[in-house]
Amino acid sequence: MNMKNKTRTITLSALLTALTLVFLYLANIIPTSRLGIVAVASLFAVASVVEAGIVSSVFVFVGSSIIGALILPDKTTVMLYVLFFGYYPFIKSIAEKIRPRAVQWIIKLAVFNASFTLIWYLFKSLLFNGSYLDTNLIFVYSAVNIVFVLFDVGLTKLITFYIVRISKNIKKNN
């Protein structure tokens, strides 16, 4: 990688980290849409994967996570980003290179369920009394897995749109 490409990658990573932090901050001040805004914040890691590769995406994730934990007033937003939304774009990128498709879904669902379990028990133990979250876990896991599949399919469509409409124009202007 030549110096021009390194500079471009560093600059792009810094810009996408800053945009991620803007959306994480928005999730702090607009609490009714918190989960959706944190999911949107993960799109900047997607752009990083497409434009500069997985390593750049890792830098965006780590930088956003550290700076977000230091400056954002509500740490639950940062926790959601750190525990799932921030790193999922590069997990998705790696998983989707594997064939057959069933293995891709097994990997993505395993990562999601591990993340969800961690989030569930952290929130249960840190933020609520234990009885508040005592529900039928089979129902909860079934519901969140359906939502995750819809999220993943929607993310795939957004990635395709980004590659076809935005990335192509960015590369053409370089």
C-alpha positions, 0 to 999 in steps of 0.5 A: 500500500502506497503512502497516498492509499495509507493516508486515504485509509486513515482519513476515511477511518477518522471521518467514519469514526467521527460520523459514528460518534455523531450518531451514537450521540444522537442515540443519547439525546433521542431515546425513543429511537435509541436502538435504531440510531445505534444500528444506523451508526454501524453503517459507517463501519460497513462503509469502512469495510467496503471502501478500505477493508476489514482492518479499517473497519476494526479501527472505526469500531475500536476508535468509536468504542473508546471515544464513545465510552469516554465522552458519551453520557449514556453508557448503555448506547455505547454498550449496545454498539460495543457488544453487537452493532459496532463489530457486526459489519466485519463479522458479516463480511468475513462470514459471507465469504464462507460457502455454503450459505447455511454455514454463513447463517450459522456463524452469523446467528451464533455471533448474534445469539452470543452477543444477545445473551451477553447483552441480556444478562449484563442489562439484567444484572446491571440495570434492572432487578432480576425479576423485571426481565424474567420472561419466557426466554424461548419467546424472547430468543425466537423474536430477537432472532427473527428481528436479527434475520430481518436486520441482516437482510436489510443490511445486505440491501443497504450494502448493495445500495451503497456499493452500486450507488455511492461507492462506485461514484466515490471511486470514480471521483478519485 
